[in-house]
Amino acid sequence: MDIQTFIDKRKKLGLSQKELSNGICTQATLSKFENNGKIPSLKILIQLCNRLDLSLDSIIGVSDNKSQQVIKRMNKAEFNLIIQEYEESWEIIKSIDSKDLADDRDALMQYYYLKGYLNVLDNGDLFDAVFDFNRILSELDSHGETIFTFLSFVGMGMVYAKQGDDQKSEYYFSKVFSNIYTMSIDDVTKIWRYINIIFYCAIYYSESNDLETANALLKYGVKVCAENHVTYYIARIYAQLAMNESRVNGNNKKVRNFMNKALVFSEFNQNEKEIALIKRWVASNKL
């Protein structure tokens, strides 16, 4: 942890501890960080670094070792899941040797979660997906201490939904649903994964024709996206809201409004696949 770089930048900008911490944390919290190395929450540290125009990496000193290089590539694969660029994600995952992550539990869980989701979402091997999710649930996070457990529950639910096993799929999705509103979000990466959980739970309940539950989750997803300035999932959320509304009340003004929002966000994010999907749906429904 390079605290001196942090202090030097604060002083260079002529900011006192009180001025820097204003609106972010208490001066005492900042003082403990600068003087004793007591790290505040990641959220607070990110806000302090942003105010100083410092990158988080320059402070925490992430080493660019082999594991970190693999994590960077996995982060790219994870982003591709959101924009449905599965081919590139597969190329990344297939190029990774999980043995290189043996000493990094979180990285190993990220690897198995991504591999499992790719198999489910891109019509891959569902038996492999079950194996990947079980590595997390029974071995790597057996006490359910991380968000990867909930991502795995969703993954298992999607597997059984694809197999038409309503009892098992409902079992896993209900485990997530009972916790979804109380999960903590303490960093940007977790926000994306949290919205992932909300979205795929909503898709499941939409396909199960429980539109009341699905729409409640989708609207909650919009709220989380807005509060955390996340735009990539919001287009897909609005598109699903439009489809759900259409199933109940036909292609009315509300459907057109939802789809227009979905298209605007897709174009803003330059998500060509989502734009094409929306336009096809609009054309087929003569909106």
KADA-V322426 format. One record per residue. N is the residue number from 1. RES is the residue in one small letter. PHI is phi in whole degrees, -180 to 180 (999 if undefined). D_FIRST is the distance of its C-alpha to the first C-alpha in whole Angstrom. Layout:
BEGIN
N:RES:PHI:D_FIRST
N:RES:PHI:D_FIRST
END
This chain:
BEGIN
1:m:999:0
2:d:-95:4
3:i:-72:6
4:q:-63:9
5:t:-60:9
6:f:-62:10
7:i:-64:12
8:d:-60:14
9:k:-69:15
10:r:-61:16
11:k:-70:18
12:k:-62:19
13:l:-83:21
14:g:72:22
15:l:-100:21
16:s:-79:21
17:q:-60:19
18:k:-63:22
19:e:-68:22
20:l:-68:19
21:s:-80:19
22:n:-55:23
23:g:83:24
24:i:-113:20
25:c:-157:19
26:t:-80:21
27:q:-62:20
28:a:-63:19
29:t:-63:16
30:l:-66:15
31:s:-62:15
32:k:-63:14
33:f:-69:10
34:e:-72:11
35:n:-95:13
36:n:-120:12
37:g:74:8
38:k:-77:10
39:i:-79:9
40:p:-72:12
41:s:-61:14
42:l:-59:13
43:k:-60:16
44:i:-66:15
45:l:-62:12
46:i:-62:14
47:q:-65:17
48:l:-65:15
49:c:-64:13
50:n:-62:17
51:r:-66:18
52:l:-91:16
53:d:58:17
54:l:-113:14
55:s:-79:13
56:l:-62:10
57:d:-60:9
58:s:-69:9
59:i:-96:6
60:i:-81:4
61:g:65:6
62:v:-63:9
63:s:-81:11
64:d:-90:15
65:n:-79:16
66:k:-61:20
67:s:-62:19
68:q:-66:16
69:q:-63:19
70:v:-66:22
71:i:-61:20
72:k:-59:20
73:r:-68:24
74:m:-67:24
75:n:-61:23
76:k:-65:25
77:a:-62:28
78:e:-67:27
79:f:-62:27
80:n:-63:31
81:l:-62:32
82:i:-67:32
83:i:-95:34
84:q:64:36
85:e:-95:35
86:y:-72:36
87:e:-60:37
88:e:-66:34
89:s:-62:32
90:w:-62:34
91:e:-60:34
92:i:-67:30
93:i:-63:30
94:k:-69:33
95:s:-86:31
96:i:-98:28
97:d:-96:29
98:s:-58:28
99:k:-64:27
100:d:-69:24
101:l:-109:22
102:a:-57:24
103:d:-95:20
104:d:-128:19
105:r:-60:21
106:d:-63:20
107:a:-65:20
108:l:-67:24
109:m:-66:25
110:q:-61:24
111:y:-61:26
112:y:-70:29
113:y:-65:29
114:l:-65:29
115:k:-62:32
116:g:-63:34
117:y:-65:34
118:l:-62:35
119:n:-62:38
120:v:-74:39
121:l:-78:39
122:d:-110:40
123:n:55:43
124:g:-92:42
125:d:-86:42
126:l:-70:42
127:f:-66:42
128:d:-62:39
129:a:-61:37
130:v:-60:38
131:f:-60:37
132:d:-63:34
133:f:-66:33
134:n:-69:35
135:r:-59:32
136:i:-73:30
137:l:-70:32
138:s:-102:33
139:e:-129:31
140:l:-78:27
141:d:-140:27
142:s:-63:30
143:h:-97:29
144:g:63:29
145:e:-93:25
146:t:-126:24
147:i:-68:25
148:f:-66:26
149:t:-62:29
150:f:-71:31
151:l:-62:30
152:s:-71:32
153:f:-59:35
154:v:-62:35
155:g:-59:36
156:m:-63:38
157:g:-61:40
158:m:-67:40
159:v:-59:42
160:y:-71:44
161:a:-65:45
162:k:-64:46
163:q:-86:48
164:g:76:50
165:d:-94:49
166:d:-64:49
167:q:-65:49
168:k:-73:46
169:s:-64:44
170:e:-64:45
171:y:-58:43
172:y:-74:40
173:f:-68:40
174:s:-67:41
175:k:-64:38
176:v:-77:36
177:f:-58:38
178:s:-69:38
179:n:-118:34
180:i:-65:33
181:y:-85:33
182:t:-116:31
183:m:-67:28
184:s:-85:25
185:i:-123:23
186:d:-126:19
187:d:-158:18
188:v:-60:20
189:t:-60:20
190:k:-67:22
191:i:-59:24
192:w:-62:26
193:r:-69:26
194:y:-64:28
195:i:-66:30
196:n:-54:31
197:i:-63:32
198:i:-59:34
199:f:-64:36
200:y:-74:37
201:c:-64:38
202:a:-64:40
203:i:-63:42
204:y:-60:43
205:y:-70:45
206:s:-64:46
207:e:-70:48
208:s:-87:49
209:n:68:51
210:d:-96:49
211:l:-72:48
212:e:-63:48
213:t:-66:45
214:a:-59:43
215:n:-68:44
216:a:-62:42
217:l:-67:39
218:l:-64:39
219:k:-67:40
220:y:-66:37
221:g:-61:35
222:v:-60:36
223:k:-62:34
224:v:-64:31
225:c:-60:31
226:a:-64:32
227:e:-68:30
228:n:-113:27
229:h:56:28
230:v:-106:28
231:t:-109:32
232:y:-70:32
233:y:-80:33
234:i:-65:35
235:a:-63:38
236:r:-67:39
237:i:-66:39
238:y:-64:41
239:a:-62:43
240:q:-69:44
241:l:-61:45
242:a:-64:47
243:m:-65:49
244:n:-65:49
245:e:-64:51
246:s:-63:53
247:r:-65:54
248:v:-91:55
249:n:-121:57
250:g:78:57
251:n:-85:56
252:n:-100:56
253:k:-62:54
254:k:-64:51
255:v:-62:51
256:r:-62:51
257:n:-64:48
258:f:-62:46
259:m:-68:46
260:n:-63:46
261:k:-64:43
262:a:-60:42
263:l:-68:43
264:v:-61:41
265:f:-68:38
266:s:-64:39
267:e:-69:40
268:f:-61:37
269:n:-87:34
270:q:55:37
271:n:-92:37
272:e:-63:40
273:k:-66:41
274:e:-68:41
275:i:-59:43
276:a:-64:45
277:l:-64:45
278:i:-64:46
279:k:-65:49
280:r:-65:51
281:w:-65:50
282:v:-61:52
283:a:-67:55
284:s:-69:56
285:n:-101:56
286:k:55:58
287:l:-82:55
END
